[in-house]
């Protein structure tokens, strides 16, 4: 296990030869009320909030694996309870050693707030109201607040019309549509 400069951790895995296991297991030891939700080829580490919203407390990046020549190998994750299992596909042309790198970040710095369909409707309406409130703020907060609130409202309205949900990345306040996971 190695700490990274962005508040995360990585665990370099090396398959020394063709007899090495092509499945690597990582027990995550997640806190209560926390689960993994598929996102961007990896997983968001999501914790339920008291108000009904879900907060991404961290992220597991999409997996990668390379052989000794630098050739990318197909690799994927699956969950077995609180254990993340990385499978690496090798064949007779694979040059060893093979290196794979599951990486995850944890903490509010890289957080995401997830809203369900009902909450997405409230976010759409409330964010439009916030844009009006920010108009009274002093510069540069007025422009920053108006633009972010208006964008969040637009994305939330679109998500609602697309029968999806909205998630908001912290601290940038960028809004995105999503489905699955907490979106119900």
VOPA-258791 format. One line per field, with one value per residue: residue number from 0; residue in three letters; x, y, z of N, C-alpha, C, O in turn. Coordinates in Angstrom, 2 decimals. Example, Ala and Ser with C-alpha at 12.3 -4.5 7.8 and 13.67 -1.06 7.14 Angstrom:
BEGIN
drengu	0,1 $
roro	Ala,Ser $
nX	13.19,12.85 $
nY	-5.69,-2.25 $
nZ	7.80,7.08 $
caX	12.30,13.67 $
caY	-4.50,-1.06 $
caZ	7.80,7.14 $
cX	13.20,12.90 $
cY	-3.30,0.03 $
cZ	7.80,7.87 $
oX	14.24,13.41 $
oY	-3.32,1.14 $
oZ	8.46,8.04 $
This chain:
BEGIN
drengu	0,1,2,3,4,5,6,7,8,9,10,11,12,13,14,15,16,17,18,19,20,21,22,23,24,25,26,27,28,29,30,31,32,33,34,35,36,37,38,39,40,41,42,43,44,45,46,47,48,49,50,51,52,53,54,55,56,57,58,59,60,61,62,63,64,65,66,67,68,69,70,71,72,73,74,75,76,77,78,79,80,81,82,83,84,85,86,87,88,89,90,91,92,93,94,95,96,97,98,99,100,101,102,103,104,105,106,107,108,109,110,111,112,113,114,115,116,117,118,119,120,121,122,123,124,125,126,127,128,129,130,131,132,133,134,135,136,137,138,139,140,141,142,143,144,145,146,147,148,149,150,151,152,153,154,155,156,157,158,159,160,161,162,163,164,165,166,167,168,169,170,171,172,173,174,175,176,177,178,179,180,181,182,183 $
roro	Unk,Unk,Unk,Unk,Unk,Unk,Unk,Unk,Unk,Unk,Unk,Unk,Unk,Unk,Unk,Unk,Unk,Unk,Unk,Unk,Unk,Unk,Unk,Unk,Unk,Unk,Unk,Unk,Unk,Unk,Unk,Unk,Unk,Unk,Unk,Unk,Unk,Unk,Unk,Unk,Unk,Unk,Unk,Unk,Unk,Unk,Unk,Unk,Unk,Unk,Unk,Unk,Unk,Unk,Unk,Unk,Unk,Unk,Unk,Unk,Unk,Unk,Unk,Unk,Unk,Unk,Unk,Unk,Unk,Unk,Unk,Unk,Unk,Unk,Unk,Unk,Unk,Unk,Unk,Unk,Unk,Unk,Unk,Unk,Unk,Unk,Unk,Unk,Unk,Unk,Unk,Unk,Unk,Unk,Unk,Unk,Unk,Unk,Unk,Unk,Unk,Unk,Unk,Unk,Unk,Unk,Unk,Unk,Unk,Unk,Unk,Unk,Unk,Unk,Unk,Unk,Unk,Unk,Unk,Unk,Unk,Unk,Unk,Unk,Unk,Unk,Unk,Unk,Unk,Unk,Unk,Unk,Unk,Unk,Unk,Unk,Unk,Unk,Unk,Unk,Unk,Unk,Unk,Unk,Unk,Unk,Unk,Unk,Unk,Unk,Unk,Unk,Unk,Unk,Unk,Unk,Unk,Unk,Unk,Unk,Unk,Unk,Unk,Unk,Unk,Unk,Unk,Unk,Unk,Unk,Unk,Unk,Unk,Unk,Unk,Unk,Unk,Unk,Unk,Unk,Unk,Unk,Unk,Unk $
nX	0.85,0.57,0.70,-0.76,-0.21,-2.61,-4.29,-5.04,-4.66,-2.62,-2.18,0.17,0.20,1.90,2.23,4.26,4.83,3.34,2.10,1.04,-1.74,-4.54,-6.47,-6.97,-7.52,-9.08,-9.82,-12.04,-13.05,-15.24,-16.91,-19.93,-23.11,-22.04,-21.25,-20.26,-20.62,-21.07,-19.09,-17.72,-16.12,-14.92,-15.51,-17.59,-17.21,-19.70,-21.62,-24.54,-26.41,-27.77,-29.97,-31.14,-29.79,-26.98,-23.50,-20.49,-17.70,-15.29,-13.33,-12.79,-10.54,-10.88,-9.77,-6.42,-3.95,-0.72,1.57,5.03,6.02,4.66,2.19,-1.29,-3.51,-6.64,-8.69,-10.78,-13.22,-15.05,-17.52,-17.48,-19.23,-17.76,-15.39,-13.23,-12.62,-10.14,-9.82,-7.53,-6.83,-4.82,-2.73,-1.14,0.67,1.38,3.75,5.77,6.99,3.60,1.93,-0.47,-2.74,-4.74,-6.32,-7.40,-9.22,-9.99,-12.11,-13.40,-12.39,-12.42,-15.07,-18.46,-21.84,-24.77,-28.03,-31.36,-34.22,-36.46,-35.19,-33.65,-35.50,-36.07,-33.54,-33.30,-35.28,-34.58,-31.94,-32.24,-33.49,-31.36,-29.58,-30.75,-30.53,-27.72,-27.21,-27.25,-24.90,-21.50,-18.99,-16.31,-18.12,-20.77,-20.99,-19.72,-21.37,-23.92,-23.50,-22.73,-24.99,-27.00,-26.11,-26.20,-28.95,-29.88,-28.75,-29.96,-32.70,-32.62,-31.80,-34.01,-35.97,-34.91,-35.39,-33.47,-30.93,-29.25,-25.81,-23.37,-20.18,-17.75,-15.07,-15.82,-18.41,-19.57,-22.12,-23.66,-25.49,-26.77,-27.42,-28.77,-27.41,-27.81,-29.85,-33.08 $
nY	-1.17,2.22,5.64,8.39,11.61,12.96,12.43,9.83,6.24,3.58,0.28,-1.46,-4.29,-7.20,-9.63,-12.19,-14.34,-16.72,-18.48,-17.05,-15.81,-14.54,-13.07,-10.57,-9.67,-7.20,-6.25,-3.91,-2.86,-1.10,1.69,1.70,2.10,2.64,2.15,0.69,2.22,1.79,3.77,5.70,3.60,2.61,2.69,4.70,5.54,5.52,7.15,7.09,9.99,11.88,13.38,12.07,12.28,11.04,10.77,10.92,9.63,8.95,7.46,4.71,4.25,3.39,0.13,-0.85,-2.62,-3.71,-5.39,-6.59,-5.39,-3.08,-3.26,-2.83,-4.71,-6.44,-5.75,-5.95,-5.08,-6.66,-7.01,-8.65,-8.79,-6.71,-6.81,-5.97,-7.29,-7.73,-8.73,-9.98,-10.34,-12.60,-14.07,-16.43,-14.75,-12.83,-10.81,-11.22,-9.54,-8.72,-5.73,-4.28,-1.74,-0.91,2.01,4.26,7.06,9.02,11.02,14.35,16.22,15.26,14.74,13.69,14.53,12.73,12.65,11.40,10.65,12.14,14.07,15.27,16.76,18.72,19.90,21.05,23.11,24.54,25.33,27.16,29.18,29.82,31.00,33.47,34.54,34.70,36.84,39.11,38.98,40.07,40.95,38.61,36.66,36.84,36.37,33.83,32.29,32.61,31.49,28.81,27.92,28.24,26.43,23.99,23.87,23.70,21.22,19.51,19.85,18.81,16.18,15.29,15.41,13.45,11.20,10.59,11.16,13.70,14.42,16.06,17.32,17.94,20.06,21.70,22.07,21.12,19.78,16.68,14.29,11.12,7.59,4.57,2.89,5.02,6.38,6.34 $
nZ	0.00,-0.86,-0.18,-1.98,-3.56,-3.81,-1.70,-1.74,-2.07,-3.27,-4.50,-5.75,-7.73,-8.58,-11.01,-11.24,-12.96,-15.29,-13.57,-11.52,-9.60,-11.30,-10.18,-7.86,-4.51,-2.50,0.56,1.74,4.14,4.79,6.39,8.48,6.86,4.37,0.96,-2.21,-5.35,-8.78,-10.98,-13.52,-14.60,-12.37,-8.93,-6.82,-3.43,-1.33,1.14,3.10,3.82,6.60,5.81,3.76,1.39,-0.53,-0.05,-1.76,-0.47,-1.38,-4.04,-6.22,-8.66,-12.18,-13.13,-14.14,-16.05,-17.04,-19.18,-19.25,-21.55,-21.71,-22.78,-22.59,-20.61,-20.51,-17.80,-14.91,-12.35,-9.70,-7.16,-4.04,-1.46,0.91,-0.41,-2.96,-6.05,-8.36,-11.64,-13.99,-17.34,-18.96,-21.54,-23.81,-25.04,-23.24,-21.64,-18.90,-15.92,-14.91,-14.12,-12.02,-10.88,-8.50,-7.39,-4.91,-3.59,-0.72,1.20,1.82,0.03,-2.58,-2.96,-3.83,-4.11,-4.12,-5.46,-5.18,-7.37,-6.47,-4.85,-6.81,-8.27,-6.35,-6.12,-8.66,-8.61,-6.24,-6.75,-8.82,-7.41,-5.68,-7.48,-7.90,-5.31,-5.07,-6.75,-5.21,-3.83,-3.06,-5.58,-6.29,-5.84,-6.58,-9.41,-9.62,-7.92,-9.14,-11.71,-11.08,-9.59,-11.50,-13.46,-12.03,-11.58,-14.25,-15.11,-13.26,-13.94,-16.56,-15.96,-14.52,-16.53,-18.20,-16.78,-14.89,-12.38,-10.38,-9.68,-7.71,-7.88,-5.41,-4.53,-6.66,-7.53,-9.85,-11.84,-12.73,-14.71,-13.66,-13.45,-11.96,-9.02,-6.36,-7.55,-7.55 $
caX	0.00,1.37,-0.09,-0.54,-0.22,-3.97,-5.07,-5.48,-3.71,-2.55,-1.59,0.72,0.16,2.78,2.12,5.63,4.87,2.03,1.48,0.48,-3.19,-5.00,-7.46,-6.42,-8.62,-8.80,-10.90,-12.10,-13.36,-16.03,-17.69,-21.37,-23.88,-21.20,-21.29,-19.62,-21.56,-20.31,-18.93,-16.55,-15.29,-14.50,-16.59,-17.61,-17.44,-20.84,-22.19,-25.85,-26.46,-28.94,-31.09,-31.60,-28.83,-25.82,-22.28,-19.33,-16.58,-14.06,-13.50,-11.84,-10.35,-11.00,-8.55,-5.53,-2.89,0.20,2.61,6.40,6.29,3.83,0.90,-2.42,-4.26,-8.00,-8.86,-12.08,-13.55,-16.36,-17.64,-17.91,-19.43,-16.88,-14.12,-13.12,-11.82,-9.65,-9.46,-6.62,-6.82,-3.53,-2.76,0.20,1.54,1.62,5.14,5.79,5.90,2.43,1.68,-1.82,-2.73,-5.98,-6.07,-8.61,-9.10,-10.96,-12.21,-14.30,-11.75,-12.82,-16.39,-19.60,-23.13,-25.73,-29.43,-32.29,-35.10,-37.25,-34.29,-33.21,-36.51,-35.87,-32.29,-33.59,-36.01,-33.85,-30.74,-32.69,-33.69,-30.04,-28.99,-31.32,-29.93,-26.33,-27.15,-27.04,-23.58,-20.45,-18.10,-16.67,-19.03,-22.04,-20.89,-19.42,-22.57,-24.99,-23.16,-22.81,-26.37,-27.75,-25.70,-26.75,-30.39,-30.06,-28.43,-30.99,-33.93,-32.39,-31.80,-35.40,-36.64,-34.35,-35.68,-32.22,-30.69,-28.11,-24.75,-22.60,-18.80,-17.28,-15.52,-16.03,-19.85,-19.97,-23.25,-23.71,-26.58,-26.35,-28.49,-28.29,-26.96,-28.72,-30.90,-34.32 $
caY	0.00,3.43,6.87,9.24,13.04,13.50,11.94,8.47,5.15,2.62,-1.01,-2.08,-5.74,-7.74,-11.04,-12.46,-15.27,-17.23,-19.26,-16.12,-15.66,-13.39,-12.36,-9.95,-9.31,-6.06,-6.05,-2.46,-2.46,0.13,2.04,1.45,2.95,2.98,1.11,1.04,2.46,1.89,5.13,6.00,2.42,2.17,2.78,5.74,5.06,6.38,7.03,7.70,11.14,11.92,14.05,11.25,12.36,10.16,11.53,10.12,9.89,8.60,6.86,3.70,4.48,2.25,-0.68,-0.99,-3.62,-3.69,-6.42,-6.09,-4.58,-1.88,-3.53,-2.85,-5.96,-6.24,-5.99,-5.47,-5.28,-7.14,-6.93,-9.79,-8.14,-5.55,-7.13,-5.62,-8.32,-7.31,-9.84,-9.56,-11.35,-12.84,-15.15,-16.97,-13.67,-11.89,-10.74,-11.03,-9.42,-7.88,-4.82,-3.72,-0.69,-0.34,3.26,4.87,8.29,9.06,12.30,15.37,17.00,14.71,14.18,13.86,14.39,12.08,12.90,10.48,11.34,13.14,15.14,15.94,17.78,19.82,20.57,21.88,24.31,25.29,25.93,28.35,30.20,30.23,31.90,34.80,35.00,35.06,38.12,40.14,38.78,40.94,40.32,37.80,35.60,36.93,35.69,32.42,31.67,32.60,30.52,27.44,27.60,28.10,25.18,22.88,23.84,23.20,19.79,18.81,19.82,17.84,14.84,14.96,15.15,12.21,10.16,10.28,11.92,14.61,14.33,17.30,17.13,18.93,21.42,22.50,22.24,20.70,18.86,15.67,13.33,9.74,6.61,3.42,3.18,5.72,7.01,5.56 $
caZ	0.00,-0.97,-0.19,-3.15,-3.22,-3.88,-0.58,-2.00,-1.83,-4.36,-4.14,-6.96,-7.72,-9.61,-11.37,-11.65,-14.09,-15.68,-12.49,-10.53,-9.63,-12.09,-9.38,-6.66,-3.60,-1.63,1.53,1.91,5.50,4.72,7.58,8.42,5.95,3.23,-0.07,-3.48,-6.44,-10.03,-11.51,-14.35,-14.75,-11.04,-7.95,-5.81,-2.07,-1.01,2.48,3.22,4.71,7.46,5.15,2.65,0.28,-0.41,-0.25,-2.17,0.43,-2.06,-5.36,-6.67,-10.09,-13.10,-13.03,-15.29,-15.93,-18.19,-19.12,-19.23,-22.74,-21.64,-23.42,-21.67,-20.53,-20.05,-16.37,-14.44,-10.95,-9.25,-5.71,-3.24,-0.17,1.02,-1.04,-4.36,-6.72,-9.67,-12.53,-15.06,-18.40,-19.59,-22.53,-24.10,-25.52,-22.16,-21.17,-17.44,-14.96,-15.17,-13.01,-11.97,-9.87,-7.97,-6.67,-4.39,-2.82,0.37,1.89,1.27,-1.03,-3.87,-2.75,-4.73,-3.43,-5.00,-5.14,-5.84,-8.32,-5.76,-4.45,-8.04,-8.55,-5.40,-6.49,-9.84,-8.19,-5.22,-7.34,-9.55,-6.38,-5.21,-8.48,-7.61,-4.05,-5.32,-7.46,-4.21,-3.21,-3.62,-6.55,-7.45,-5.41,-7.30,-10.71,-9.35,-7.36,-10.14,-12.77,-10.54,-9.24,-12.75,-14.10,-11.25,-11.86,-15.63,-15.15,-12.49,-14.76,-17.63,-15.38,-14.20,-17.82,-18.75,-15.80,-14.21,-11.16,-10.46,-8.68,-7.70,-7.43,-4.44,-4.23,-7.87,-7.71,-11.18,-11.75,-13.78,-14.63,-13.45,-13.23,-11.21,-7.66,-5.47,-8.37,-7.56 $
cX	0.89,0.43,0.24,-0.67,-1.61,-4.86,-5.55,-4.43,-3.71,-1.86,-1.09,0.76,1.04,2.53,3.48,5.74,3.48,1.36,0.83,-1.04,-3.56,-6.15,-6.81,-7.59,-8.17,-10.00,-10.90,-12.43,-14.16,-16.78,-19.17,-22.03,-23.08,-21.23,-20.53,-20.70,-20.75,-20.29,-17.63,-15.60,-14.75,-15.71,-16.46,-17.87,-18.47,-21.35,-23.53,-25.79,-27.74,-30.16,-31.65,-30.69,-27.71,-24.59,-21.16,-18.15,-15.24,-14.37,-12.42,-11.73,-10.59,-9.69,-7.71,-4.50,-2.05,1.19,3.98,6.76,5.51,2.47,-0.19,-3.14,-5.67,-8.09,-10.18,-12.23,-14.88,-16.34,-18.07,-18.03,-18.63,-15.49,-14.19,-12.17,-11.43,-9.22,-8.62,-6.56,-5.44,-3.70,-1.32,1.18,1.87,3.08,5.12,7.06,4.79,2.22,0.26,-1.87,-4.13,-5.63,-7.39,-8.26,-10.20,-10.95,-13.06,-13.69,-12.21,-14.24,-17.39,-20.85,-24.11,-27.15,-30.29,-33.24,-35.93,-36.38,-33.79,-34.20,-36.37,-34.60,-32.53,-34.25,-35.20,-32.60,-31.09,-32.91,-32.34,-29.36,-29.48,-30.70,-28.50,-26.19,-26.89,-25.67,-22.56,-19.60,-16.90,-17.67,-20.35,-22.00,-20.65,-20.67,-23.69,-24.72,-23.27,-24.23,-27.21,-27.39,-26.26,-28.24,-30.65,-29.83,-29.51,-32.31,-33.78,-32.42,-33.22,-36.17,-36.16,-34.61,-34.40,-32.10,-29.49,-27.11,-23.91,-21.23,-18.40,-15.76,-15.85,-17.50,-20.28,-21.06,-23.26,-24.97,-25.99,-27.59,-27.90,-27.90,-28.05,-29.91,-32.13,-35.51 $
cY	1.23,4.62,7.66,10.70,13.64,12.98,10.52,7.45,4.25,1.38,-1.65,-3.59,-6.23,-9.23,-11.41,-13.38,-15.83,-18.08,-18.37,-16.02,-14.41,-12.67,-11.86,-9.45,-8.19,-5.87,-4.58,-2.02,-1.17,0.40,1.71,2.49,3.40,1.82,1.61,1.15,2.58,3.32,5.22,4.82,1.87,2.19,4.05,5.06,6.01,6.07,7.73,8.84,11.12,12.52,13.24,11.30,11.36,10.98,10.59,10.55,9.56,7.92,5.81,3.89,3.21,1.46,-0.60,-2.07,-3.56,-4.83,-5.78,-5.25,-3.27,-2.06,-3.57,-4.18,-5.66,-6.63,-5.38,-5.75,-6.01,-7.06,-8.27,-9.26,-6.86,-5.81,-6.78,-6.64,-7.79,-8.55,-9.29,-10.68,-11.42,-13.94,-15.58,-15.90,-12.64,-11.97,-10.39,-10.29,-8.50,-7.02,-4.29,-2.75,-0.26,0.89,3.80,6.12,8.28,10.45,13.30,16.15,16.54,14.18,14.46,13.67,13.84,12.38,11.87,11.30,12.42,14.34,15.93,17.04,18.98,20.61,21.50,23.19,25.17,25.96,27.17,29.50,30.72,31.18,33.32,35.37,35.46,36.39,39.27,40.04,39.74,40.20,39.69,36.70,35.63,36.14,34.19,31.70,31.55,31.53,29.09,27.04,27.39,26.80,23.97,22.74,23.26,21.70,19.00,18.74,18.80,16.41,14.39,14.63,13.85,11.01,9.65,11.14,12.84,14.26,15.58,17.03,18.29,18.97,22.26,22.83,21.99,19.65,17.93,14.82,11.95,8.88,5.42,3.83,3.82,6.33,6.11,6.46 $
cZ	0.00,-0.98,-1.45,-2.73,-3.25,-2.77,-0.75,-1.60,-3.05,-3.86,-5.43,-6.77,-8.85,-9.79,-11.96,-12.86,-14.33,-14.60,-11.42,-10.70,-10.43,-11.41,-8.10,-5.82,-2.66,-0.71,1.91,3.33,5.55,6.02,7.39,7.51,4.73,2.25,-1.30,-4.55,-7.73,-10.57,-12.30,-14.49,-13.45,-10.13,-7.13,-4.48,-1.48,0.40,2.50,4.20,5.52,6.78,3.99,1.44,0.52,-0.78,-0.66,-1.30,-0.22,-3.37,-5.58,-8.18,-10.90,-13.06,-14.30,-14.98,-17.19,-18.03,-19.22,-20.44,-22.73,-22.29,-22.35,-21.76,-20.04,-18.58,-15.93,-12.95,-10.83,-7.73,-5.14,-1.82,-0.11,0.45,-2.51,-5.00,-8.10,-10.45,-13.67,-16.08,-19.03,-20.64,-22.82,-24.58,-24.44,-21.72,-19.68,-17.03,-15.46,-13.92,-13.14,-10.79,-9.47,-7.13,-6.16,-3.61,-1.78,0.97,1.14,0.12,-2.40,-3.84,-3.85,-3.89,-4.46,-4.52,-5.86,-6.72,-7.65,-5.39,-5.67,-8.42,-7.62,-5.73,-7.67,-9.43,-7.23,-5.79,-8.15,-8.57,-5.87,-6.19,-8.25,-6.34,-4.28,-6.07,-6.48,-3.53,-3.83,-4.64,-5.84,-7.11,-6.16,-8.60,-10.52,-8.87,-8.37,-11.20,-12.27,-10.23,-10.50,-13.46,-13.36,-11.54,-13.25,-15.71,-14.40,-13.27,-15.88,-17.11,-15.07,-15.48,-18.47,-17.85,-15.14,-12.96,-11.37,-9.35,-8.83,-7.10,-6.51,-4.55,-5.46,-8.14,-9.15,-11.05,-12.96,-13.60,-14.35,-13.30,-12.49,-9.81,-6.82,-6.22,-8.44,-7.29 $
oX	1.84,-0.56,1.38,-1.19,-1.79,-6.08,-6.39,-3.47,-4.70,-1.06,-1.87,1.28,0.94,2.60,3.81,6.64,2.53,0.17,0.15,-1.55,-2.95,-6.75,-6.18,-8.54,-7.07,-11.06,-9.88,-12.11,-13.80,-17.22,-19.62,-21.57,-23.39,-21.24,-20.22,-21.58,-19.82,-21.31,-16.57,-14.38,-14.17,-16.80,-15.34,-18.66,-18.16,-21.49,-23.66,-25.21,-28.69,-31.28,-32.57,-30.80,-27.51,-24.62,-20.90,-17.67,-14.19,-15.53,-11.27,-12.71,-10.51,-8.62,-8.21,-4.21,-2.58,1.60,4.09,7.71,5.67,1.68,-0.05,-3.35,-5.88,-7.61,-10.64,-11.48,-15.71,-15.28,-18.93,-17.07,-18.79,-14.53,-15.08,-11.05,-12.30,-8.38,-8.96,-6.28,-4.93,-4.70,-0.39,2.39,2.57,3.59,4.53,8.08,5.01,2.31,-0.17,-1.12,-4.66,-4.76,-8.39,-7.17,-11.22,-9.88,-13.38,-14.43,-12.38,-14.58,-17.19,-20.92,-24.28,-27.42,-30.01,-33.09,-36.10,-36.78,-33.55,-33.80,-36.51,-34.59,-32.02,-33.83,-35.13,-32.25,-30.32,-32.57,-32.18,-28.64,-28.72,-30.37,-28.09,-25.12,-26.35,-25.30,-22.72,-19.49,-16.50,-18.03,-20.99,-22.89,-21.30,-20.99,-24.35,-25.61,-23.84,-24.65,-28.03,-28.27,-26.74,-28.74,-31.55,-30.63,-29.92,-32.96,-34.69,-33.00,-33.59,-36.95,-36.92,-34.10,-34.24,-33.07,-28.80,-27.49,-23.74,-21.12,-18.68,-15.18,-16.13,-17.80,-21.25,-20.94,-22.91,-25.46,-24.87,-28.69,-26.68,-28.04,-29.10,-30.89,-32.20,-36.64 $
oY	1.30,4.61,7.62,10.99,14.76,13.07,10.06,7.75,4.18,1.42,-2.31,-4.09,-5.72,-10.00,-10.98,-13.22,-15.45,-18.38,-18.87,-16.13,-13.35,-11.76,-12.62,-8.87,-8.21,-5.40,-4.05,-0.89,-0.25,-0.53,1.47,3.62,4.42,0.65,2.80,0.29,3.39,4.00,4.85,5.01,0.78,1.76,4.45,4.12,7.16,4.92,8.84,8.72,10.42,12.19,13.70,10.46,10.89,11.77,9.59,11.67,9.86,7.81,5.99,3.70,2.10,2.05,-0.31,-2.38,-3.39,-5.19,-4.55,-4.46,-2.44,-1.11,-4.25,-4.72,-4.73,-7.69,-4.41,-6.54,-5.98,-7.05,-8.95,-9.29,-6.00,-5.12,-7.24,-6.82,-7.44,-9.32,-8.26,-11.83,-10.44,-14.66,-15.14,-16.11,-11.67,-13.06,-9.39,-10.40,-7.63,-7.52,-3.90,-2.90,0.69,0.83,3.80,6.25,7.62,11.00,13.12,16.69,17.36,13.28,15.33,12.77,14.42,12.37,11.51,12.52,13.50,15.49,17.13,18.12,20.12,21.84,22.62,24.26,26.39,27.05,28.12,30.64,31.92,32.08,34.28,36.55,36.49,37.01,40.30,40.91,40.17,38.98,40.23,35.89,34.59,35.33,33.37,30.61,30.52,30.75,28.23,25.93,26.47,26.13,23.03,21.63,22.42,20.98,17.93,17.70,18.01,15.53,13.25,13.68,13.22,9.92,8.46,11.77,12.76,13.87,16.10,16.56,19.45,17.89,23.44,23.76,22.59,18.73,18.33,14.65,11.65,9.39,5.28,5.00,3.21,6.75,5.21,5.98 $
oZ	0.77,-1.72,-1.93,-1.65,-2.76,-2.87,0.02,-0.89,-3.78,-2.93,-6.12,-5.78,-9.97,-8.83,-13.07,-13.68,-13.63,-14.70,-10.53,-11.81,-10.26,-11.99,-7.36,-6.35,-2.10,-1.13,2.35,3.70,6.28,6.68,6.27,7.41,4.12,2.65,-1.42,-4.65,-7.78,-10.61,-11.81,-14.49,-13.43,-10.51,-6.78,-4.40,-1.17,0.80,1.99,5.28,5.17,7.15,3.31,0.55,1.64,-1.72,0.01,-1.39,0.34,-3.77,-5.17,-8.91,-10.37,-12.98,-15.38,-13.83,-18.29,-16.92,-19.28,-20.39,-23.62,-22.34,-21.33,-22.85,-19.26,-18.17,-16.52,-12.37,-11.73,-7.10,-5.70,-1.05,-0.97,0.78,-3.23,-4.53,-8.90,-9.98,-14.26,-15.75,-19.57,-20.63,-22.14,-24.53,-24.72,-21.45,-19.27,-17.70,-16.31,-12.80,-14.23,-9.82,-10.05,-6.27,-6.88,-3.06,-1.95,1.22,-0.03,-0.71,-3.31,-4.60,-4.70,-3.06,-5.53,-3.32,-7.00,-6.81,-8.21,-5.58,-5.56,-8.84,-8.06,-5.64,-7.69,-9.86,-7.38,-5.35,-8.18,-8.86,-5.66,-5.77,-8.38,-6.29,-3.74,-6.01,-6.88,-2.74,-4.97,-4.60,-4.81,-7.97,-6.35,-8.86,-11.17,-9.35,-8.45,-11.54,-12.96,-10.56,-10.57,-14.00,-13.99,-11.72,-13.41,-16.31,-14.86,-13.28,-16.13,-17.75,-15.34,-15.49,-19.20,-18.11,-14.87,-12.54,-12.39,-8.24,-9.93,-5.97,-6.80,-4.67,-5.31,-8.88,-9.62,-10.24,-14.07,-12.49,-14.75,-13.06,-12.41,-9.44,-6.60,-5.60,-9.28,-7.26 $
